[in-house]
Amino acid sequence: MILNFPILVLAALVPMIIGFIWYNPKVFGKAWMEASGMTDEKVKGGNMVVIFGLGFVLAFMLSYAVNGMVIHQNHLFSLFFGQEESYNQTIEYLNANHEGWMRNWRDFRHGSIHGFFGGLFFAMPVL
């Protein structure tokens, strides 16, 4: 399976964009600061490069993990690690005998099921 790294980077930016909106003082920023005991001095005293850099790295790791969770063919590709001839024969077989096998179950409905269970069993425990 060839990973699309630009899409993974874009997916890693989504939590940061949502965070910028969420913690904006005009949205929930002031309420969050009051509830958490955060002050402007504490915010300004933090190393923003480390905070946002680490946040981006962790979000990238999450986007990489979710990619593997959603694409069902990853297990098929891992069976042939280092065996290119067997891999190519299997891909030829699948392409010849299973028309559209790469498109099966790749729709919004199936993705939303993965999103629901991923959120329930993957993201909720982290929170």
C-alpha positions in Angstrom: 0.0 0.0 0.0 1.5 3.3 -1.0 0.9 6.0 1.6 -0.1 9.4 0.5 2.1 11.5 2.8 0.7 14.9 1.8 -2.8 13.8 2.8 -1.4 12.5 6.1 0.2 15.9 6.7 -3.1 17.6 5.8 -5.0 15.3 8.1 -2.5 16.1 10.9 -3.2 19.8 10.5 -7.0 19.4 11.0 -6.8 19.0 14.8 -4.5 22.1 15.0 -7.0 24.1 12.9 -9.9 23.0 15.0 -7.9 23.8 18.1 -7.1 27.3 16.8 -10.8 27.9 16.4 -11.9 26.1 19.6 -9.4 28.0 21.9 -10.0 31.3 20.3 -11.1 33.8 23.0 -14.2 34.7 20.9 -15.3 31.0 20.9 -14.3 29.0 24.0 -10.9 30.3 24.9 -11.9 32.5 27.8 -14.1 29.8 29.3 -11.4 27.2 28.9 -8.8 29.5 30.6 -11.1 30.1 33.5 -12.0 26.4 33.9 -8.4 25.2 33.7 -6.8 28.0 35.8 -4.8 29.1 32.8 -3.6 32.7 32.7 -2.2 34.9 29.9 1.2 34.8 31.7 1.3 31.0 31.6 0.3 31.0 28.0 3.0 33.4 27.0 5.6 31.5 29.2 5.1 28.3 27.2 7.4 27.3 24.3 5.0 27.5 21.4 7.4 25.8 18.9 7.6 22.7 21.2 3.9 22.7 22.0 2.7 23.0 18.4 5.6 20.8 17.0 4.8 18.0 19.4 1.1 18.5 18.8 1.7 18.1 15.0 3.9 15.1 15.4 1.3 13.3 17.6 -1.5 14.3 15.2 0.6 12.9 12.3 1.1 9.6 14.2 -2.7 9.5 14.7 -3.4 10.1 11.0 -1.0 7.4 10.1 -2.6 5.0 12.5 -6.1 5.8 11.4 -5.0 5.3 7.8 -4.1 1.7 8.6 -7.3 1.2 10.5 -9.5 2.2 7.6 -7.7 0.6 4.6 -8.5 -3.1 4.8 -6.0 -4.1 2.2 -3.0 -3.4 4.4 -3.0 -6.9 5.8 -2.9 -8.3 2.3 0.1 -6.2 1.4 1.9 -7.1 4.6 1.7 -10.8 3.7 4.1 -10.3 0.8 6.8 -8.2 2.5 10.0 -8.8 0.5 8.3 -11.2 -1.9 7.7 -9.0 -4.9 7.0 -11.8 -7.4 4.2 -13.4 -5.2 2.9 -9.9 -4.5 2.6 -9.1 -8.2 1.0 -12.4 -9.0 -1.6 -11.9 -6.2 -2.4 -8.3 -7.5 -2.8 -9.6 -11.0 -5.2 -12.3 -9.7 -7.2 -9.8 -7.7 -7.4 -7.3 -10.6 -8.4 -10.0 -13.1 -11.0 -11.9 -10.9 -12.3 -9.3 -8.5 -13.3 -6.3 -10.6 -13.3 -3.2 -8.5 -11.8 -4.9 -5.3 -10.0 -1.7 -4.4 -13.3 0.3 -4.4 -15.3 -2.2 -2.3 -16.4 -0.8 1.0 -14.8 2.6 0.3 -17.8 4.8 0.7 -19.1 7.3 3.2 -21.3 4.7 5.1 -18.4 2.4 5.7 -16.1 5.3 6.6 -18.6 6.6 9.1 -18.8 3.2 10.8 -15.0 3.1 11.1 -15.1 6.7 12.4 -17.8 5.9 15.0 -16.0 2.8 16.4 -12.6 4.5 16.1 -13.9 7.4 18.1 -15.5 5.1 20.6 -12.7 2.7 21.2 -9.6 4.8 20.1 -10.2 8.4 20.8 -12.5 8.4 23.8 -10.1 6.4 26.0 -7.4 8.9 25.1 -9.6 11.8 26.2 
